[in-house]
Amino acid sequence: MIVTREHSYPFIPYRPERYPEDEMLRRGRGFYELMDQRRSVRFFSDDPVPRECVELAVRAANTAPSGAHQQPWKFVLIGDAETKKRVREAAEAEERRNYEGGRLPPDWREALAPLETTSDKAYLETVPWLVVCFAEKYEPRLDGTKRKHYYVNESVGIACGMFIAALHTMGLSTLTHTPNPMAFLTEICERPSNERPYILFPVGYAADDAEVPDLTRKPLSEVLIEMP
Ligand code: IYR
């Protein structure tokens, strides 16, 4: 059944915890340091991960703010080996058109070169879970009309960020993978036409011998601009 939520909300008190300044800084620093250790991973272990961990990450994602509180996201969980194989084969076919078929424009190819990515996406089969996030462009009403969603990209992007942070908190790794075009995910995940594939997340433990590029992050002075 399709449920539409077009009503007004009662307002209730909200009193988030206020901490002394040293405690605020301690907590902020702790969170930053944790997030600073996160890396996108392309080499995964096939060790099983409890389904509940992934469920918790989706619960965290589902707390994200969204335009008009429309929560325009869906997270499809794939744990079945056969389905993972189908996803891998379809993703690699698209990526071969990108890399070997010359579909990636030269400047994009150049930007990716230092990461040494290729069309080989073996990790899509190695991981215990694939999570495909879909963005709901609109919600179909029972009368056949469409209830438009607002700020879909912003909302789903924030939810995915929270999903990634939640996985990292649990010691799990992922990759923000977008094997464009991603229409094959609509088909494999059997999603309706009001949903668009947004990000394909392989989820698991990093492999014991995983390597990541030795990147540095932009210094604060480059990303934080203070108005006089
Ligand atoms: N989707 C392609 C290309 C790619 C794009 C970005 I942005 C990356 O950070 C890495 C790869 C692929 O996954 O190979």
Residues whose N, C-alpha, C, O or C-beta is under 5 A from the ligand:
A	BS01	IYR	E95 T117 T118 T178 P179 N180
